[in-house]
Amino acid sequence: MLHGAGGTVMHELVKNYVVKYFGDSATKAEVPLEALDDAAVVGGIVLKSDSHAVKPIFFPGGDIGRLAVSGTVNDIAVLGAEPYALTCGFVLEEGLTLKDFERILASMQQTCREAGVNIVTGDTKVVEKGNLGGCIINTSGIGRRTIALEKNLAIVRQHRHNFDSCWILDSNLKEGDKIILSGTIGDHGLAVLSAQEGLSFGSDIKSDVKPLNRLIQRLLNEVGGIVTMKDPTRGGLADALNEFSEKSRLGILIHENKISVREDVRAACEMLGLDPLEVGNEGKIIIGVVKEEAEKLLELLKTTQEGKDAEIIGETTADFKGVAMQTIVGGKRIIARPVGDPVPRIC
Ligand code: MG
């Protein structure tokens, strides 16, 4: 199960097996498989595929259908592209009721409307009863460049003359860039865990699952200066920041007092011995932005529903490698890449 939990074990599996066989796409793709970014770019089109196996299929704040649309939309959106068409492959488990299937379809329709995308082709299979948990959904999607992305890159080049990337990539960070987190962390993972274990935590922790493409296009269009973005899903903030740090070959220093965690999520994490930094999210983004635009970007984010709890949580540095956190009590703690997300089948 750890092989599917984000973190070091999954990264090793992907690098040592999948990339070993398919990792020669650099000659054909502008952003190839071996970049291991959120999506690929080929022939000017952003392309992404994502399978969703969350268990249970309905959880507080969302369901597998909303997750399947949001997950693929967000992975395309964080490269700076606008997603416009999705495919949808269902693997249904014998015994899933038509009522539940229809509930999932209606949720996907609603989420597609929020994101402004359409499902244009797909496939449906049924397998014998086993451990599927009702169904698995694969969504793939395509996205294209927008004027907002061009405007954003023009702002980056005003501050950094040698910037030559055409997309928002994990490897684009330079020393001095600011790191912004769009809101509270751990909500999705704890909501799924509460549904898996039948725990209530005496509160109403809900998943944050939602499509973020419209928000991202606004940020690119109205402020700009964004060089990198990621949705911190499996493995949480800790895994995503380590991806940035590794691919950009820079240290990242974050500040614990700037990281928002809901009180009930923090209490539940403490009770269960989980680190909220390693728990997955489905409606948050981490943004790397040139320092000159960071305050303006934060101001805009804070006016939005999705970004009302946003903060500048840290900055890049050449002083050390990896990710470190200035703690509230005054020390420094290394934030290693987690072995895997502590919550199984989170997405
Ligand atoms: Mg992603």
Residues whose N, C-alpha, C, O or C-beta is under 5 A from the ligand:
A	BS01	MG	D38 D75 D231
